Amino acid sequence: MSNSLQMMRISHISPPADLPRAFKLDKGRRISLGEVIPKISSCLVTDPQQGSTSARPVTRESKEVMETERNVLVGTYARAPVVIKSGKGCKLYDVDGKEYLDMTAGIAVNSLGHGDPDWVNAVVEQASTLTHVSNVYYSIPQVTLAKRLVECSFADRIFFTNSGTEANEAAIKFARKFQRFLHADKKLPATEFIAFTNSFHGRTMGALALTSKKQYRSPFEPVMPGVVFVEYGNSEEAIKAIQPGKTAAVFVEPIQGEGGIYSAAKDFLQALRTACDNAGALLVYDEVGFT
Ligand SMILES: Cc1ncc(COP(=O)(O)O)c(C=O)c1O
């Protein structure tokens, strides 16, 4: 079937069975301070007011910020009723000076914590040396970082982007171009993509098409056609779905983050690698990056 949206065998996604999971979330449980933490997802399309309905007492300063936020920002997030003002290392402080342990590290990206002195020095030094130049010029830090990443990773070359979703947009384009280049003699080279149940690849239209969760996609449909979803961890189904001349690339999260911390088994990833090699398709690992 050419249109994967018709081919999606899943109307809702449930966690895949038999996959290793690092921990279980106990949603809505009471914490020691006796406060009810509302069910929050930073990425779900939820009622933006939902996060502010908690029983947590809200001080005047916090309330002002929250009310102003409602008037000046587009309501795309259900936020916890906490106004964070500063951070140091793994600690966060709200406008009332209350201290929190930062268990989310931004959105799983602040691996050095808040205000790391070496990181601060590097940012200040670069910002005061050269703020930004277009990619039409060469720039020393860009080349230095790329060289370092090539030296300490599997990659032969680096492509810098501003976000995870743009990395996937780039991978979609690279895959299409790769197939076109490889099969220049063919009228219609492979253009389809395979992604997995429970996946999250970003919010731009291409990455959204690779994201299985209905609540992310449905408000924006039609998204990019040509994506087939296979059950995460199911090697047999994946091997069947990866077709020479049809599949341009397979997108997989070795560890599903947004989906709920599910890790792929080594055998599954190995099966994808072999099937992609056999079909002349690319295998794209979507892994979370760190600042
Ligand atoms: C696996 C994965 N891919 C893509 C993204 C999108 O990244 P960004 O929010 O930087 O666009 C995320 C974000 O959480 C992610 O976890």
The ligand as an SDF file (V2000), in Angstrom:
LIG
                    3D

 16 16  0  0  0  0  0  0  0  0999 V2000
   13.8580   10.4490   20.3030 C   0  0  0  0  0  0  0  0  0  0  0  0
   13.5080   11.8750   20.0860 C   0  0  0  0  0  0  0  0  0  0  0  0
   13.5560   12.3630   18.8300 N   0  0  0  0  0  0  0  0  0  0  0  0
   13.2570   13.6570   18.5690 C   0  0  0  0  0  0  0  0  0  0  0  0
   12.9130   14.5250   19.5740 C   0  0  0  0  0  0  0  0  0  0  0  0
   12.5980   15.9500   19.2360 C   0  0  0  0  0  0  0  0  0  0  0  0
   13.6160   16.7700   19.6980 O   0  0  0  0  0  0  0  0  0  0  0  0
   13.3980   18.3610   19.7620 P   0  0  0  0  0  0  0  0  0  0  0  0
   12.4190   18.5960   20.8520 O   0  0  0  0  0  0  0  0  0  0  0  0
   14.7750   18.8900   20.0700 O   0  0  0  0  0  0  0  0  0  0  0  0
   12.9050   18.8020   18.4270 O   0  0  0  0  0  0  0  0  0  0  0  0
   12.8590   14.0670   20.9050 C   0  0  0  0  0  0  0  0  0  0  0  0
   12.4740   14.9830   21.9930 C   0  0  0  0  0  0  0  0  0  0  0  0
   12.2120   14.6140   23.0980 O   0  0  0  0  0  0  0  0  0  0  0  0
   13.1550   12.7010   21.1690 C   0  0  0  0  0  0  0  0  0  0  0  0
   13.1020   12.2120   22.4030 O   0  0  0  0  0  0  0  0  0  0  0  0
  1  2  1  0
  2  3  1  0
  2 15  2  0
  3  4  2  0
  4  5  1  0
  5  6  1  0
  5 12  2  0
  6  7  1  0
  7  8  1  0
  8  9  2  0
  8 10  1  0
  8 11  1  0
 12 13  1  0
 12 15  1  0
 13 14  2  0
 15 16  1  0
M  END
$$$$
